[in-house]
Amino acid sequence: MRGGRWVFAIGAWTMCTAAISAFGIGRVEAVRSAVLAATTPVTPAASPVASPSPSPGAPRVLRTPGGNIVARCDAGLTWADALSPALGFHVEGAQQGPAKDYRVTFKTDGQEVRVVIRCTDLTPQAEITLG
C-alpha cells in the first residue's frame, strides 16, 4: 500500500508542474505578443509626397562627444528639453530656462565638452568646443 502513495504523489507533482509550466509559457507568450505589437512600426500606405521637414518647435537630438541634448526652437528662444551625458561624463553646468543661446558643459576626468545651442532657421544647431 505504501508504494501506491508514492506513485500518487509523484503523479500529482508531475501534473502540477506541467500545469504551472503551461500557464507560465502561456503568460510569457502573451507578454511577448503584446511587446511585439507595441514596438512593431506601422507602415503607412505609400505616398507620392516627400516626407515633410520638422516643423518649427519640433525637438531635435543633438549628439556631441560629451552627450546628447534634445533641443527645440520656439518664440525665438532655444529650449533644452533633455540632457543625456555620454558614458563616463556628467553635466558640469547647464543653463536654466530658455535663452537665445543655450549653454551646457559635459565633463569627465581630463575632458570637457562645451556646447552652445542656437536656433538657425527655427532649427537648433550645436557649436561644440572640446577642452
N, C-alpha and C positions, 0 to 999 in steps of 0.2 A: 504494500500500500504506500510505503514511503516513496518509492520510485515514481509513482503516479503524481505525487505533489511536485516533484522536481520537473517532470515533463510539463505539467500545467504551468508552473512558474516560468519556465524558460519560454514556453509558447506565449504566455501573456506578455512577458518582457519583449519578445520579438514583435508581437503585434503593436504594442505601444510605441516601440522605437520606429517601426515602419510608418505608423500614423503620424507621429511627430515629424519625421523626415519628410513625408509627403506634404504636410502642412507648411513646413519651412521652405521647401522647394517652391511650393505654390506662391508663398509670400514674396520670396526673392524674385520670382518671375514677374509678379505683379509690379513690384518696385522697379525692376529693370525696364519693363514696358512703359511705365509712367515717366521714368527719366529719359528714355529714348524719345518718347512722344514730345516731351518738353524741350529737348535740345535739338531735335531734327528741324532744320530750317525749312520754312515753307517757300517753295519756289513759285514765284508769280508767273502768270502766263507771259509769253514772250511779247515784248512791246517794241514798236519801231522807234520810240522816243529814247534818246540817250538819257543816262541816269543824271538826275539834277545835281548841281553843286550844293554843298552845305548851305543852309540858309543862315542869314545873319543871326548871331546869338547861339548857333549850334556849337556844342562843345567839341573840342579837338584835342587829341592826345599829342603832347609834345614830348618826344623822347630825347633825353640827354644822358651823358655818361654817368651822372650822379643820381638819376631817377627820372620818373615820368611826371608830367604835370597835365592835368585836364583843365584847359582854359577856354574861355569864350569871350566874345566882344559884345557889348551891349551899351547903348546910350553913350558911345564914345569912350567907354571905360573898359579896362581889361579885368576880367574876373577869373580867379583860380578856384575851380570847384574842388579839386583834389590834388594832393601831393603824395607821391609814392616813391620813397627813396629806393635806389638800387641796393642789391645785396652788399652789406658792409657799410653803406652810407647812412647818414641821418640828416634830418633837416636842421641846419645850424641857425638859419634865420629866414623868416618869411614875413612878408608884409601882411598886415591885417586889412581886409576890405578891398574893394575895387580901387583902381587908380589908372592914370594914363599909362604909366609904366609899372608893371608888377614885377617885384624882385624877390628871388628866393635863392638860398645858398644851401647846397648839399655838401656834406663834409664826411671824410673818413680819415683814418690815420695817414697823413702825408699827402692828401689830395683834397682840393676844394674845387667845387664846380659852382660858379656864379651864373645865374640865369636872369635875364631881363626879358620880359614878355611885353610886346607892343602889338597893337591892332593895326594891321595894314589891310585896307580894303575889306574891313569887317571880318578879317581872319587873324587869329592870334599867331604871331611869329616869335620864335625864341632866338635871342642873341646869347651865345654861350661863351663863357670865359673860364678857362682851366687855370688853376693856380696851385 
